[in-house]
């Protein structure tokens, strides 16, 4: 089974974004907070059901700010 970091990197690549230097730290936080069952949840906004890895909210953050809310995905240079 793929690790949470591997899943995050795959999602990032599939959507055409790049990981930031924070992606490993966020993956560790997701592992501790949510585990494999709910790995997509956002550790920075965990109660918001609309914010998760590569959600529409995440994509709009990246398009507007250059990075997602957790600073783990960014626009390609």
N, C-alpha and C positions, 0 to 999 in steps of 0.2 A: 504494500500500500504506500502511496506517495505521502511524503511529509506535508505538513501545512505550508512550509516554505516552498516546496516544489509545486504545490497546487496554486499558491499565490503567484509564483513566477510564470506558470503556465497560463493562468488567467491574464496576467499582465501582457504576456507575449501575444495571446490570442486577440486581445483588444487593441493591440498596436501601441501600447505604452511601454515605458521603461521603468525598472525598479529604481528606487533611491537607495541611499546608504542606510536608511531606516528599516528596510524590508525585513532583515533578519531579526531585529529587535521587536518589530510588530508581530512577526510569526511566533516568536517565543511567548509574547504576551497572549496571543490567541490560544496557544497550546495550554498555558496555565489557566486562563480564564474560561475557555469554552471547550477545549478538546476537539477531537476530530468531528464529532457530531454537528457542532455549530461553528465550524472554523471560519465561515464567511463573515460572521458578526464583527462589527467594528468595536475594537477595545476602547476607542476614544469617545464613542457615542453608542454604547452597548444597549441602551434601552430604545433606541430609534430603529424600528423595524424596517424603515425605508433606507437606512444607511448600512451597507455591507459591501464587501469587496466587489468592485466594479459594478455597483448598482447605478441606476440613473443619477442618483444624487452624487455618487462618487465621480461619475463621468462629468457631470456639470461642474463640480469642484475643479477637476483637472483642466477642463476647457477654459474655465474662468480664471483660475489661480495658477495653473501650471502644475499643480500637485493636488493629490486627494487630501481629505481631512486629516488622515493619519500620517501624511507625508511619506507614504511608502510606494506610491505610483506617481509617475510624472509623464508629461508629454515628451515624445521623442525629440531629441535635439535637432 
